[in-house]
Amino acid sequence: MIVNISKKKVKSDFVNKVEELSGQNLLACYQCGKCSAGCPAISQMDILPNQIIRLAQLGLKNELFKSKSIWVCASCMTCNTRCPKGINVAEVIEAVRQILLRKRKDHIELKDLSEEEKREVPPIALIACFRKFTS
Amino acid sequence: MKLTYYPGCTLKNKAENFENSAIFTLNHLGVEVQELSRWNCCGTVFSLTTDDLMHHLAPIRNLIRVKEANSDKVMTLCAMCFNTLKRANEYMKNDPEGLDKLNQFMYREKIKYDGDVEILHLLELLKDEVKFENIKSKVVKPLTDLKVASYYGCYLVRPQEIGIDDVENPTIIEELIGLLGGIPVDFPYKTECCGAYQTVDKPEIVAERTFQILQSVQKSQADVVVVSCPLCAFNLDHRQKETVQQFPEFKHIPVLYFTQLMAIAFGSPEDVLRFDLHYINPKPILKEKGLI
């Protein structure tokens, strides 16, 4: 895989926005991989949590926007509690999701769920899902 | 000191078994809690972005309701409500400017909120206020020979600042099970995420999580699993239907709320336990152990 990195991307608004929304210093990450080692959802992910941080550091927003992983993370906070550099990885992933959602690109549509699906799940599941996946 | 109770949405429908058994338990222990006469959704998840003040309104409004009830302590049962209310409160306490903005937005509220409500989960109430040592003497039907795996999930223990116990190895529920006369068993997946709200549109993720978690439980020889979150309960219990379709070698295991086991140990009638709300019927194993 060829990755083109450039000063322009690293200094882009996207990187600033991720840092601002997440309240995290992305460059604190030294890629130890502990977040990915403990993540319970990696079997469903296409890029790993530590790779999400690396892509965010480099301003590679398109790679992040098209990844499946940002929608798989359920903010269980395991990565946050284990990061030796004190980075809240879940907040970084939330920031990437929010940048997309705030462009009115909802990840889930209520009308796509059947009556049966809506009836079956508990209210907290529906509310949490729409809080996380819609703008 | 009046203790108020915030139920949250799911306790009033899919998790009535949790609420009913908890209320029975508290009555048996002589603890008086009063449900808030008015409350709204807590928002279910704490807002993780730094600029999202708006989503802290729902939890903070509930804390105003607590103050209106002349109380400064509120108990929750649902782990998600506990987490959202407590985190929002901590966040606002550390951001006086943000709290001021919220108060200005809520100008119609009679009380200006200043971050002084304490949010307690039932488990903390039992351990710190009722005291665990007082629970043992109240047991009328010990959970003899019942092997119980305690599943904590995420929201009771993470993040560390608001967690009710050790972040990696909580043992508060195991301690309680021991006092009730049961046999607590350990398993390595007790704080691993169940997939949470992914259950709505990606049940296959939850089925995979349920498989991993419950397989680990079964290796520990447990008879039942106990939880304290209605979403974990739904995922680990009801999603066993999808789990067995995805993993044919999977074997079913009943999932209960820890309060249901407490109610049984305190001699509750069966209608309090609402087994009709379960997908995997816990009655056969409970009958086998002579508990119902």
Interface residues (C-beta under 8 A of the other chain):
Chain A: E20 L21 S22 G23 P40 A41 S43 Q44 V72 A74 S75 C76 M77 T78 N80 T81 N88 A90 E91 E94 A95 Q98 I108 D112 L113 E117 E120 V121 P122 P123 I124 A125 L126 I127 A128 C129 R131 K132 F133
Chain B: G8 C9 T10 N13 K14 A15 C41 G43 T44 V45 L48 T49 T50 D51 H55 C78 M80 C154 R158 P159 Q160 V167 E168 T191 E192 C193 G195 A196 Y197 Q198 T199 V200 D201 K202 I205 E208 R209 Q212 P230 L231 F234 H238
